[in-house]
Amino acid sequence: MQAALSNNRKDIVNTFLLVLGYGLFAYCFQFFLFRTGLATTIPDNETLLRWDAGIYRNISQIGYTYPDERCNNTGCYILFPWVWRLLHVGVWGICFANLIFFAIGFTLVSCIYPVSMKEKFLWLTTPSLYFMLVPYTEALFCLFTALSFYGIATKKHWLTWIGLFLVSLTRATGVFLIPSLLIMELLTNDRKDFLKAIFAYLFRYAVPTLAGLFVFVLVQYYDTGIWFAYYKQQVKYLGHQLAMPILPFSNYYGGQRVTWLSALALLVCVVAMIVLVIKAFKWLSGKKVYTDKILILTLAYLPIIMFTMIFCNPTWGSNTTNLLGIHRYTFCTPFIFVFLYHFVSKADEYKLKHFIIMFILCNAVWFSMGAYIHIQALLFYNFNTLLVFGYMLHANKKPDWIALALAGINIFIQVSLFQQYISGAFTD
């Protein structure tokens, strides 16, 4: 059954204010930590511009430049710099704009999948979501992806067109929607309507997504005189090209500070892939046609992220495959909220066999991250297993203290990652 859409204005306003308040509290808490001596850095015009944020500001000010192959700013997409330039705001102004963009996107998802305020708060504590509060593209990507979700759920194709067109101007991961949307359209239509589904996919989803991609390529060519400058940079200098993965997976810049988070994102993608395969088999056998398009889209999108990370990510530095960005691409998107809704918020009760299966699956993923190297590494990654079990227990409608404990752990990690980011430590 397709998700029930919520039109409760009070709930919509309260959700928006919850996200807005949570974001403002996150900033204020960083100032509190600094004033009390518990942190060494505060968010300001300099510290918020770490890593790619400075490149986005540069593009917003002067456009794309290409003085030479190595020294250029073509490695970022265009929509966020355009928005920054259009708003005529500084660093704090764009951070606050991002918070509003995220609040709108989060609210749109909660209109499609209505849950309690307790669940929404737990979603907001997802550690990687601090990226919504800095000058990165995550908030804008969340907004336009959620807008396309809403267009699909309400069958307002013009909204879907706008959302997908703008998504493909915002982040490179918008390209992953092209195969994901095809899988969604196929599995939500009867097999005998195969050709009809293909034509619907091309008109409703592929055209606007490809149109946005085409505009981005043209903009970069207009500014630099180089065709496909972004993709050349990704392949030639960042090592994003098709290759066999080398184990154990790693995160060269972040080390153990973020490898556990990359491992958790990898687990989410693996779970999505397994569920998608099961659903696809039922569809192929003619036993099932699915109605929740957003769920199928999510289950298709997350494995594509995983396969791209595994087979197209660099091996420099550690000489193993670096899962750089996988937790951002997984957790800093509306797809994680859809995942949490179906596997936590409205999930059936998990039994002992489910915990055993999940324990085995978790450790298979942890082993791919190098948990087999030493008992300390195995114990380190199995703290993730306890976190997964916590969500499963919460799904079983246990006492509220489980949700409170999960939120507390998440907030501690989220605050720590935010502090690391503004301190100049790599947290991608």
Secondary structure, DSSP 8 states (H G I E B T S, - for coil): --------HHHHHHHHHHHHHHHHHHHHHHHHHHHTTS-S----TTGGGTTHHHHHHHHHHH----SSSSS-STTS-SHHHHHHHHHT--HHHHHHHHHHHHHHHHHHHHHHS---HHHHHHHHT-GGGGGGGSSSSHHHHHHHHHHHHHHHHHT-HHHHHHHHHHHHHH-GGGGGHHHHHHHHHHHTS-GGGHHHHHHHHIIIIIHHHHHHHHHHHHHHHHHHS-TTHHHHHHHHTS--S-----SS-B-TTTTHHHHHHHHHHHHHHHHHHHHHHHHHHHHHTTS-----HHHHHHHHHHHHHHHHHHHHS--TTTSS-B-TTHHHHHHSSHHHHHHHIIIIIS-----HHHHHHHHHHHHHHHHHTTTTS-HHHHHHHHHHHHHHHHHHHHHTT--HHHHHHHHHHHHHHHHHHHHHHHTT----
